[in-house]
Amino acid sequence: MIVKKKIKQQDFWEKLFPYPSFNHRFGFWVVIISLFFLIVGFLLVSRFKETTDRIELIILLVQSATLIFGIIAAYYALRQLVETKFEKLDENGMLNLKRQQYSRAIRTWNEAFYIRPESETFMNLLEAILLLGDFDQFDERIGLSEEPWFKKKIFLENPEKLTFLYLKAIRHLLVKNLGEAEMIITKIIKLRKETDDFVNFNWNFTDLTKSVGYKALSGDSKAITDNLILYLKKSMSPEHKTLFEGGNFSASAPAPVPTPMQNG
């Protein structure tokens, strides 16, 4: 069965602008507030006949507008500073991960996630925790992700849900908890089959395969992990994929059928 992708309803900003960036929204409110002061100022000033009263009112309006625009400008500057800090933290987190400095990567992505709670940052954080081998902290983060508000804001698309399931499966495979891992992999296969909006699993498996935890895997745990990676990378042969989707998660790739030799 193919699940039809739900069409996201446009919000106010998406209806107003083709690309509702923060700068567009900020500029919009600056124009609205400016028009408000101009209209209110004109209406109030027109009611006073004395020049002195008009001047005092204009001065009051200018002072009020200056205060409000000062607050808006300060907010804009703070927002830009926060955005720059987030990007720097995210970049440093990735750099620390590549250097296998997992504790630093976790601290960096923790801070980045509190600044801007995005799914990609959360997934990177979870992977760094896994590679460090801190399964208690991983489970604590998983508990947070089960909150309804978290799911509503973070896990919006099927590829994000798929990545989340992949990380949960790897967590159990690293400690050789095969029963839990296989149940999660079954969910991965079901989600993969039911969605038509998933093209490629955009994830770098190199960080996992270079980790100490992965190198310590053996037997079925390693076979299932390798098969899961191949499945998500869409690198399985059709025969191997059929076995995997059928529940034989540790199956090796079938040997190629030899081509019959033709008589000369």
Secondary structure, DSSP 8 states (H G I E B T S, - for coil): --B--------HHHHH-SS--HHHHHHHHHHHHHHHHHHHHHHHHTT--SHHHHHHHHHHHHHHHHHHHHHHHHHHHHHHHHHHHHHHHHHHHHHHHHTT-HHHHHHHHHHHHHHS--HHHHHHHHHHHHHHT-HHHHHHHHHHHTSHHHHHHT--SHHHHHHHHHHHHHHHHHTT-HHHHHHHHHHHHHHHHHBSS--------HHHHTSHHHHT--HHHHHHHHHHHHHHTT---HHHHHHHHTT-TT--------------
